[in-house]
Amino acid sequence: MKFIDWNHQANIIQDYLDEQLHHSFLQEYIKEPTVDRDRIYFLLLPFSESDMSSRQEIVQWISTAMLLQVALDTHEKVTVSDEESLLERQLTVLAGVYFSSLYYKILAKADNIGLIRKLARAITDINESKISIYKKEENDMESLLENIRIMESSIISHFLSFFHQESWSPLVEEVLLFKKLVGEKQSFGSRDTTPFIESVVKIHFSKTMKSEHPFILSQEQVTMTNSILDELLIQSKNEILYQLEQVKSESPFIYSQILKLVEQSYTMPQMKLYAEEG
């Protein structure tokens, strides 16, 4: 596709999703769900050579995958915080269930049993990884990052696999991991508690913690955690840049989108210094 074609098709899918996700009662009480534009681009990869203007089913396939992602992301927002009312938490759960039902409804219309099985496998993988993270079962960063990678990219990876486009998966998975790490870095800077940060703290400081509560950290531990997150981001960015060079000629549009994403999402001095010295 040309530049305008990618955006045009993404706009069609975005409009369709916005229409499906709109529910006036839910939006009166909870935040409107966010549709990740980058994920739409990644799901379009198998059809970059197709005439999508005549393929309504492709729009349905991509929309179902996105609705499933929105449903899972919505359930992730359920908290036990006193800042949220019981009604808000209940409606957030209800919204996740509602978005899941839209996924099943549209996918049933598409009548694609093979894709249903692939996405069902993705849900299983994601749930298993979530349980591991919430129970803090990981004892090393490699296992933790792998579970985060599965949580963030399993739906798209299985989608690409179904359409025999697995060659894109390593890059897509790394990009989605990078985006997640950027969000975790921002959360830690705001002193927000997340399962990922708690696991990082457990892995690195469990033997020296003075308190059982993971977020009662010394200033030194805060500084070290920030350094750990920075290093993870640097490693992920470098891996993305390496993989981008392997696919540069296959899709100039995706190349430019990802390059812009990684350059704009994380501009800490450590990253710039590293790039200049490297």
N, C-alpha and C positions, 0 to 999 in steps of 0.2 A: 504494500500500500504506500501511497505517497503521504507526505506529512498531513495534508488536509483530510485524507481518507481515514487515517487512524483516529483523528479527533472527531471526525464526522460519525464514524461508527461507535466510538466511545460515547458520544453525545446521545445517540439513539438508545444505547443500553442504559445510560445514566437516567435519561428521561423516563424510560420504562420502569426502572427500579424506583425512582422517586414516586411515580404514580402508585406502584404496588405497596411501597412502604408508608405511604401517607395514611394516617389514621388520626382523625381530629381528637378523639377522646384520649388516646395514649399521649399525643403530643402536648396535651394540656397539662400533663403531670410529669412527663419525663423528657429528657433531651432527645431531639430527633436523631435517628441513627446516621452515622457517617458512612458514606460510600467511598472506598479507597480507589481513586482514579487509577493509580498505578496497577492495582490488581486487575482492573478491567483491561488495561493494555496487555498485561501478561496473558490473560485468558484469550485475547485476540490472536496471539502468536500462531496457533495452528491454522488460522484462516487468513493469514497475511496475503496469500495468493488467490483468495476466493473472491468471487463477486457477491459480496454480502448483501447487496441490495435485493437479491432474489433468494436469500436464505434466512427466512424468518426463524427457522429452527435453531440456527446458530445463536441468534439473539436470545432465544429461550434457554439454550444450554448455558450460555455465559451468565445469564440473569439468575438461573437457579443456583449456580456455584456462588455467585455474589450474595444471594439471599441467605444461603447457608452460612457464609462467612459472617454476615451481619447478625444472624441469629446467635451464633457462637460468641461473637464479640459483645452482644447485648447481655448475654448471661454472665460474661466476665465482669460486667459493671455492677452486679449485685454485691452489695457490701453489708456489713453489720455495724456500720458507723451510726453514731447517734445523730449525725448531721442529716441523715436521710430518714424520712418518716417510714413507718411500716407500710403505708399505702404506696409510697414511691418504690420501695423494694419489691412489693408484691406485683406492681404494675410493670416493673422492669423484667421480672420473671415472665409475666404474662406476655409482654412484648416479644421476648425471645421465642416463646412457644408459638406466638402468632406468626412471626417471620419464618419459623421452621415450617409451619403449615403452608405458607405461600410457596416455599421451596418444593414441598411434596406435590402441591397442586399443579404448579407449572411443569415440573419434571414429568408428572404423569401425562400431561398433555403432549409433551415431547415424545413420549413412548420410546424411551431409549433405556432398555434394561441394563445394557452393559455399562452405561454411564452411571446409572443408579448404584450399581454394585461398586464401582470405583469410588464414588463419593461416600458410600456407606463405609468403605474401608478407611477412608480419610477421617471420618467422624470417630471411628474406633481408635485409630492411631492418636488423634488429637486428645481424646478423653483419657487414654492411657498416660500420655505425657503430662496432661494437666494433673492427674492424680499424683504422679511421681513428684511433680514440682510442689504441689500444695502440701504433700506429706513430707517434703524436704528429704527425699530419699537419696539424692545425689551426693556423692562424697568428693567429686572433683568437677572442675569447670567444664571439662570436655563433655561429660554426661549432661550437665545442666544446659549447656549451649545446644546440644543435640535435641533435647526435649523442647527447648524454645523454638528451634528451627522447625521441628515437626508441627508444633502448635501453629506457627505463623504461616507455613507454606504447604501443609499436607493437602489441602483442598486443590490448590493450583497444580501441585506436583502430580497428583493422581489424574487431574483433568488433562494435563499435558501428556501423561503416559497413555491415557485412553486414545488420544489422537496421534500417538506415535511421534511425539515431539519431546522426548525425554532429554534430548541434548541441551534444551534450554533450562532444565531443572536446576543444575548447580548454580547458575547465575541468579535465577529467580529466587532460589532459597537463600542465597547469601544477601541479596538485596533486602528481602523481607526480614532477615535476621538483623541486618544493619539498622533498618527503620525501627525495629523493636528496641534495639540497644540505645538508639537516640532517645526514644521515649523514656526508657528506664533511667538514663542519665538525667533527663529533665525532671523526672519524678524524684530522684534522689536529691537533686538540687533544691527541690521544694519541700524536702523532708516528708514526702509521701511514702507510705509503706506499700510495698508490692511483694508478691511471693518470690519474684526473681531476686530482688535486692536482699531479702531475708536469706535466700539460699546462698548468695554470694558471701554474705556476712558469716553464715554458718560454716561454709567451706574454709574460709580464710582465718576466722577469728574464734572458732568455737572453743579452742583450748585456752584462750586468753581472756575471754569475756568475763567481766566482773558481775554481770547481771544476766538473768535468764531471758530478759526481754531483748530482742535482737536490735532494737533501735536506740538503746541507751549506749551510745558509742562515745569513746573518747575522741578528742579532736584529731589525734594521730590516726585513729581508725577511720574517721571520716575522710581524712586526706588520702589515706591508703586506698579506701574504696573508690574514691574519685579517680585515682591513678589507675586502678584496675579497670574501671569502666572506660577510661580514655584509651588504655592499651587494647582493650577488646575492640573498640571502635576503629582504631588505627589498623589493627590486623584485618578486620572485616572490610574496611575501605580498600586496603591494598589488594585483598583477594578479589574484590569486585573489579578493580581496575585491571588486574591481570586477566580475569575471565572476559571482560569486555573486549579486550583486544582479539580474543579468539572468535568473537561473533560480529565484529565491527562491520564486516562486509555483508553479513546476512540480513541485517536490519538496521540501517543508519538511524531510523527514527528511534527505535528502542535504545540504541547506543547513546544517542544524544539525551534522551529522557533520563536514563540511569545516571549518566555522567553529571547532568545538571542536579539530579537528586543528591548524589553523594557529596558534591561540592557545596551545595547550599545547606544541607541538613546539619553538617557538623563542621564548624569553623573555629574550633578551639585552638589557642596558640600552639599547643603540643602537636596538633595535626599539621599545622603550617610549617612548624620548625622541622618536623620529621620529613615532610615532603621536600623541603629545601635542602636538607642535609643528605637525603637519600638520593 
